[in-house]
């Protein structure tokens, strides 16, 4: 019988996989993770074992999708197909999968059961601990490592930085730079996080120099982080120079600078840069909207939000929070209600910050009843931010006793008060004359909750005691204050001095404020007024001269009125409004009517 020709002969080494395996491989490459995992049971019944590379790829997909259920099913499949103790390669991928899904116990169990571990095994476990913020177990494992490479050191620097242990992060970074194992662009990630969090200009400048010398400034992520470091230090000139030198800029780099200008109050530069952005995302829009809201330009914030909606850019949680704050700042109940209606209409699930912003908006727009209703229908009341907002709203409306009851309810529900809680509750007591209750809350800040009172708490205490005329107690607390007085303390003292006509205390407070905030016009105006009351006209002239020398301009007061769903803003002697002639005509008519009414009142009172 003639032999088969070579072209028709089957070679076992090149045998094609069964159809079921082909189907499975198609699922993993598309990818359709859940379907691929579901197909494993069929493969196991047919006695088919997948190659390690395919299994590792599946584990990577589970890690990326953070699908712990699928990952566990795949791990079970390994055990059922004779891999109760996977090789080092697969074990490393199992550790990464469990760590990425937040299951450090599962990751550690795989690590402990490994017959042989390599450097990658230790680094995978170390990275898992760092990602989960478990810095103590990470440090213990790091100290036990038989060998360490640059990845090990980078992981510890980033882990310490992200967990808030900045000194340790810097120490590890310095040790890494002194070692002879080299470094890479990831070595700067942790130390740049420290720069951003600490807002230390000197440190940021040093790291910038090291990045430049190392040749990593062309890395987009690194250069954007250096820009962010300068932004956080308020050095917008340095941030802009580095930004302009960047050959490639992504939307994150642009947004970082826009946000920086907005954060430091330069809304003109923020808006100019925003308009030049080649591409914008929801974060970019929100950065500018929140900037307008924070800097007292609520109407501008809402106008920009309208533009954002017209461009069909989907708002996020922070966008809604900023817009609600803007509505509250100009007491525009109409805009606030429209935003609330949009949330309901689109089935948007607001987080606690947005819910709190809704309560704040309704309260500041005079609808405290609606704010209360939103608070009471909120299911999850475990976040102190929600309680703080409600207590603050009650305080603004003079319901001090109700605010005290709200605080008691908060504690009974097991919600732990934070720093802000004590600021708002003492403030509520201050505005309702509940001096003893306010003092009790101040005393329990440290004794019951282990919180060290800061300047803001002392400022509220000064306001509480000052309004009640308890000056001896006030001075006693000031003398015992462990922190140095800042602008908040002096502002509180200035407010107290104005209430009780204590000119000398007012003068001292205003002078201190001018030193602390040389560009704030309010302190100069108040000090000038105090000198005028005392008849010290030479001192009044000196204050005005100092304002001119420092180029301090008195902030222009703005008034808003809402008419036909549009917010109109006015300044004193406004000549720019398009309807100015009609407005001034009505004002003249009202003034004449007031004069007539006043004359009639005088005649009636004489008769």
QUIRA-V363157 format. One line per field, one symbol per residue. phi: phi as a letter, one per 30 degrees, with the letter a starting at -180 (. if undefined). psi: psi as a letter, one per 40 degrees, with the letter a starting at -180 (. if undefined). burial: + if it has 9 or more other ideal C-beta (glycine too) atoms within 8 Angstrom, else -. A space follows every 50 residues. Layout:
phi: ???
psi: ???
burial: ???
//
This chain:
phi: .ddddedcddcedcddddeddeddddddddcbedddddddddddddiccd dedddddddddddddhcdddddddddedddcicdcddeedddddeddddd cicddddddddddddbccddddddddddedddicdddddddeddddbbcd dededdddddddcicddddddddddedddcciabddddedddddedddhc dedddddeddddddicdddeddddddedddeddicdddddddeddddbbc dddddededdeddcicdddddddeddddbbbeddddedddddddcicedd eddddddedddhdddceddddddddddddchcddddddddddeddchdcd ddddddddedddddcicdededddddddddcccdeddeddddddddcicd dddddddddedddidddcededdddddddddcicddddddddddecdcbi cdeceddddddddeddediddddeddddddedcddcdddddddddddddc idddddddddddddddbdcddeddddddddddddicdddddddddddddd hccddddcbbbcbhibcccbcdhdbcddcddddddddddddddddddddd ddddddd
psi: hiiiiddehhhddehiiiddddddddddedigddddddeddddddefhhi idddddddddddddefgdddddddddddddfefdgiiddddddddddddd eegdddddddddehdhiadddddddddddddeegdddddddddehdiiad ddddddddddddeegddddddddddddeifeiiadededdddddddddfh dddddddddddddeeedehdddddddddddddeegdddddddddehdhha dddddddddddddeegdddddddddehdhiidddddddddddddfffddd ddddddddddefhhiadddddddddddddefgdddddddddddddefhgi addddddddddddeeegdddddddddehdhfehdddddddddddddeegd ddddddddddddeehhiaddddddddddddeefgdddddddddeddddef hhhadddddddddddddeegdddddddddeheihhaddddddddddddde fgddddddddddddddgeehdddddddddddddeegddddddddddddde fhhhhhhiiiihhfehhhhiihfheehdfddddddddddddddddddddd dddddd.
burial: -------------------++++++-++----+--++-++--++---+-- ---++++++++++---++-++++++-++---------+++++++++++++ +-++-+++-++--+----+-++++++++++-+-++-+++-++--+---++ -+++++++++++--++--++-++-++----+-+-+-+++++++++++--- +-++--++-++----++--+-++++++++++++-++--++-++--+---- +-+++++++++++--++-+++-++--+---+++++++++++++++-++++ ++-++--++---+-+++++++++++++++++++-++--++-++------+ -++++++++++++++-++--++-++--+--+-+++++++++++++---++ --++-++--++---+-+-++++++++++++++-++-+++-++-+++--+- +-+-+++++++++++++--+---+--++--+---++-+++++++++++-- --+-++++++++++-+---++-++++++-+++-+----++--++-++--- -+-------+-+----++-++-----+--+--+----------------- -------
//
